[in-house]
């Protein structure tokens, strides 16, 4: 087996295979070098703060590709001014390398109009401010939705929600001021259903029940009856019921009389009018009753007694002096003797009777 490996034919085939392999590797690297422009690098020119038109011309002359990206609008820079370049200016890149350029756009990016229709005005103003839109004129229009947004206007034209507008654009808002009162009902008898809808909408009413005689939904049917009747007054937003048919109102006289008996109440003017008389009755104030006499509680009397009090002492006076008397036979000779003085008698205790 070893002898067969060292055979000149086997060695020849092995050398040929190695040569082919080395040749393929060399050709592959040469092809890659040619395809990738190996060793051929171009410095990136500095186009920052230049206009996009000047930057594109410089990159084309240098043989470089470019990709333009609109950066967030910054009012401090000029419109279409180059703000950033990648790779950085001065770095070397191969021929055909795409250079990314960020440019300041001409104005703010557009924003979507929020859906504020039929929303309260205060909430709608906040929503518009959040997306970067300004509120201009506020126009009030009669509507059953008071203080609600009816329409949005941009430069006099009606705009719908989700429409794109430049940021910080000014929009006008139409706000409902409340329903109008006492509007005359239009006459739509004899018109088609389609025409009647338009007339009712212009009169600021709404279409209610639409009953077709044959049960169809044909808008070309003729209106032969309406409720409320024409000439009546209603507030804005009230509904009008319609009855339609392919026949003329003259052919439906019996049906009209039947509807009149239901929706048109006849007032009998032959009866005397009922008079209402207002009666004013003044309040009657009764005199207050006199106050009831106050009843005195009976006094309790102590029981009568005839016994003498044990501790009753005679009343004595400290200023009492013994009385002196002179006889009438004294002639004033000085031989008169003082009269005999006797102590005052003690007063006797009186018998006290308490009634």
NORHU-V630704 format. One record per residue. N is the residue number from 1. RES is the residue in one letter. SS is DSSP state (H for helix, E for strand, C for the rest). NEAR is the number of other ideal C-beta (glycine too) atoms within 8 Angstrom. Layout:
N|RES|SS|NEAR ; N|RES|SS|NEAR
This chain:
1|X|C|4 ; 2|X|H|5 ; 3|X|H|6 ; 4|X|H|7 ; 5|X|H|7 ; 6|X|C|7 ; 7|X|C|8 ; 8|X|H|5 ; 9|X|H|6 ; 10|X|H|10 ; 11|X|H|9 ; 12|X|H|8 ; 13|X|H|8 ; 14|X|H|8 ; 15|X|H|8 ; 16|X|H|8 ; 17|X|H|8 ; 18|X|H|8 ; 19|X|H|8 ; 20|X|H|8 ; 21|X|H|8 ; 22|X|H|8 ; 23|X|H|8 ; 24|X|H|8 ; 25|X|H|8 ; 26|X|H|8 ; 27|X|H|8 ; 28|X|H|8 ; 29|X|H|8 ; 30|X|H|8 ; 31|X|H|8 ; 32|X|H|9 ; 33|X|H|9 ; 34|X|H|8 ; 35|X|H|6 ; 36|X|C|7 ; 37|X|C|9 ; 38|X|C|7 ; 39|X|C|5 ; 40|X|C|7 ; 41|X|E|8 ; 42|X|E|12 ; 43|X|E|7 ; 44|X|C|14 ; 45|X|C|9 ; 46|X|C|7 ; 47|X|C|12 ; 48|X|C|9 ; 49|X|C|4 ; 50|X|C|10 ; 51|X|E|9 ; 52|X|H|12 ; 53|X|H|7 ; 54|X|H|9 ; 55|X|H|13 ; 56|X|H|9 ; 57|X|H|8 ; 58|X|H|11 ; 59|X|H|13 ; 60|X|H|8 ; 61|X|H|6 ; 62|X|H|8 ; 63|X|C|7 ; 64|X|C|15 ; 65|X|E|8 ; 66|X|E|11 ; 67|X|E|8 ; 68|X|E|7 ; 69|X|E|8 ; 70|X|E|7 ; 71|X|E|11 ; 72|X|C|4 ; 73|X|C|11 ; 74|X|C|8 ; 75|X|C|4 ; 76|X|C|3 ; 77|X|C|8 ; 78|X|C|6 ; 79|X|C|8 ; 80|X|C|10 ; 81|X|E|12 ; 82|X|E|15 ; 83|X|E|10 ; 84|X|E|8 ; 85|X|E|14 ; 86|X|E|6 ; 87|X|C|7 ; 88|X|C|7 ; 89|X|C|9 ; 90|X|C|6 ; 91|X|C|8 ; 92|X|E|6 ; 93|X|E|10 ; 94|X|E|9 ; 95|X|C|9 ; 96|X|C|8 ; 97|X|C|9 ; 98|X|E|8 ; 99|X|E|14 ; 100|X|E|9 ; 101|X|E|14 ; 102|X|E|10 ; 103|X|E|13 ; 104|X|E|12 ; 105|X|C|11 ; 106|X|C|5 ; 107|X|C|7 ; 108|X|C|10 ; 109|X|C|8 ; 110|X|E|8 ; 111|X|E|12 ; 112|X|E|8 ; 113|X|C|15 ; 114|X|C|9 ; 115|X|C|7 ; 116|X|C|11 ; 117|X|C|9 ; 118|X|C|6 ; 119|X|C|11 ; 120|X|E|8 ; 121|X|H|12 ; 122|X|H|6 ; 123|X|H|9 ; 124|X|H|12 ; 125|X|H|10 ; 126|X|H|8 ; 127|X|H|11 ; 128|X|H|13 ; 129|X|H|10 ; 130|X|H|7 ; 131|X|C|10 ; 132|X|C|8 ; 133|X|C|14 ; 134|X|E|9 ; 135|X|E|11 ; 136|X|E|7 ; 137|X|E|5 ; 138|X|E|8 ; 139|X|E|9 ; 140|X|E|7 ; 141|X|E|9 ; 142|X|C|9 ; 143|X|E|13 ; 144|X|C|8 ; 145|X|C|8 ; 146|X|C|9 ; 147|X|C|7 ; 148|X|E|12 ; 149|X|E|14 ; 150|X|E|11 ; 151|X|E|8 ; 152|X|E|13 ; 153|X|E|13 ; 154|X|E|11 ; 155|X|C|4 ; 156|X|C|4 ; 157|X|E|6 ; 158|X|E|6 ; 159|X|C|10 ; 160|X|C|6 ; 161|X|C|8 ; 162|X|C|6 ; 163|X|C|9 ; 164|X|E|6 ; 165|X|E|12 ; 166|X|E|8 ; 167|X|C|12 ; 168|X|C|8 ; 169|X|C|9 ; 170|X|E|8 ; 171|X|E|15 ; 172|X|E|12 ; 173|X|E|16 ; 174|X|E|11 ; 175|X|E|13 ; 176|X|E|13 ; 177|X|C|8 ; 178|X|E|7 ; 179|X|C|10 ; 180|X|C|8 ; 181|X|C|6 ; 182|X|C|6 ; 183|X|E|12 ; 184|X|E|7 ; 185|X|C|15 ; 186|X|C|9 ; 187|X|C|7 ; 188|X|C|14 ; 189|X|C|10 ; 190|X|C|6 ; 191|X|C|10 ; 192|X|E|10 ; 193|X|H|14 ; 194|X|H|8 ; 195|X|H|9 ; 196|X|H|14 ; 197|X|H|9 ; 198|X|H|8 ; 199|X|H|11 ; 200|X|H|13 ; 201|X|H|10 ; 202|X|H|6 ; 203|X|C|10 ; 204|X|C|9 ; 205|X|C|15 ; 206|X|E|9 ; 207|X|E|11 ; 208|X|E|8 ; 209|X|E|6 ; 210|X|E|9 ; 211|X|E|8 ; 212|X|E|11 ; 213|X|C|12 ; 214|X|C|6 ; 215|X|C|4 ; 216|X|C|6 ; 217|X|C|4 ; 218|X|C|8 ; 219|X|C|7 ; 220|X|C|6 ; 221|X|C|13 ; 222|X|E|12 ; 223|X|E|15 ; 224|X|E|13 ; 225|X|E|12 ; 226|X|E|15 ; 227|X|E|8 ; 228|X|C|8 ; 229|X|C|9 ; 230|X|C|9 ; 231|X|C|6 ; 232|X|C|8 ; 233|X|E|6 ; 234|X|E|10 ; 235|X|C|9 ; 236|X|C|13 ; 237|X|C|9 ; 238|X|C|9 ; 239|X|E|8 ; 240|X|E|14 ; 241|X|E|10 ; 242|X|E|15 ; 243|X|E|12 ; 244|X|E|12 ; 245|X|E|11 ; 246|X|C|7 ; 247|X|C|9 ; 248|X|C|7 ; 249|X|H|12 ; 250|X|H|5 ; 251|X|H|6 ; 252|X|H|13 ; 253|X|H|8 ; 254|X|H|6 ; 255|X|H|11 ; 256|X|H|11 ; 257|X|H|8 ; 258|X|H|8 ; 259|X|H|12 ; 260|X|H|8 ; 261|X|H|6 ; 262|X|H|6 ; 263|X|H|6 ; 264|X|C|8 ; 265|X|C|3 ; 266|X|C|4 ; 267|X|C|4 ; 268|X|C|5 ; 269|X|C|4 ; 270|X|C|3 ; 271|X|C|5 ; 272|X|C|3 ; 273|X|C|4 ; 274|X|C|4 ; 275|X|C|4 ; 276|X|C|4 ; 277|X|C|4 ; 278|X|C|4 ; 279|X|C|4 ; 280|X|C|4 ; 281|X|C|4 ; 282|X|C|4 ; 283|X|C|4 ; 284|X|C|4 ; 285|X|C|4 ; 286|X|C|4 ; 287|X|C|4 ; 288|X|C|4 ; 289|X|C|4 ; 290|X|C|4 ; 291|X|C|4 ; 292|X|C|4 ; 293|X|C|4 ; 294|X|C|4 ; 295|X|C|4 ; 296|X|C|4 ; 297|X|C|4 ; 298|X|C|4 ; 299|X|C|4 ; 300|X|C|4 ; 301|X|C|4 ; 302|X|C|5 ; 303|X|C|4 ; 304|X|C|7 ; 305|X|C|5 ; 306|X|C|5 ; 307|X|C|4 ; 308|X|C|7 ; 309|X|C|6 ; 310|X|C|4 ; 311|X|C|4 ; 312|X|C|7 ; 313|X|C|4 ; 314|X|C|8 ; 315|X|C|5 ; 316|X|C|5 ; 317|X|C|5 ; 318|X|C|4 ; 319|X|C|4 ; 320|X|C|6 ; 321|X|C|4 ; 322|X|C|7 ; 323|X|C|5 ; 324|X|C|7 ; 325|X|C|5 ; 326|X|C|7 ; 327|X|C|7 ; 328|X|C|4 ; 329|X|C|4 ; 330|X|C|9 ; 331|X|C|4 ; 332|X|C|5 ; 333|X|C|6 ; 334|X|C|4 ; 335|X|C|5 ; 336|X|C|9 ; 337|X|C|4 ; 338|X|C|6 ; 339|X|C|8 ; 340|X|C|4 ; 341|X|C|8 ; 342|X|C|5 ; 343|X|C|5 ; 344|X|C|6 ; 345|X|C|4 ; 346|X|C|5 ; 347|X|C|6 ; 348|X|C|5 ; 349|X|C|7 ; 350|X|C|4 ; 351|X|C|6 ; 352|X|C|6 ; 353|X|C|6 ; 354|X|C|6 ; 355|X|C|3
